[in-house]
Amino acid sequence: MTTISHKIALPLALVLGPWVSASVPEVVKGSVPVVEQVGASRFSVFVWDVYDISLYAPEGRFDPKTPYALHLEYLRNIRGDMIAEKSVDEMRKQGVSEVKLAAWFVQMKEIFPDVDRGTELIGVFNPDGPTEFYNGSELIGQVVDPEFGPAFSAIWLGEQSSRPSLREKLIGMKG
């Protein structure tokens, strides 16, 4: 029976692969060269699923010195100001100065919309450049400070992330 399932699985994967594999959002294709998904995970708090998150990078290998993108698909309704507040809390844990956090909080509150189930927010991170945010394919804002991108993405990708298993799945260390 194992032999039969393997004989069926490979052709099925080849036929269905393009429809089953994670599709790269168009915004990401236009911003990250030779883009492939690095990893993905679901972020939950207690029993509540909050969002699905995916990391995209050139050739599917994350290097913070190259452009990369984080794609979040929300699974529940959340106010934009709450997203900004939680982001500041998480960056504070990473050791970001209060002066920077105050300035960035104002910008994030202006950028982040209220989200509903199914809303897709995408952050495109450019080394030494601005961080751009999209709601689906629409540019909704950017933070020009080059220190923002690494600090913001460290919420998920940094070694001090409060969710180390999520980080491992995103950067491809764990399946």
PyMOL commands that set and color helices and strands:
alter all, ss='L'
color gray80, all
select helices_A, chain A and resi 2-20+26-31+80-93+98-111+148-157+164-170
alter helices_A, ss='H'
color red, helices_A
select strands_A, chain A and resi 35-45+48-58+68-74+120-125+131-135+138-143
alter strands_A, ss='S'
color yellow, strands_A
deselect
rebuild
show_as cartoon
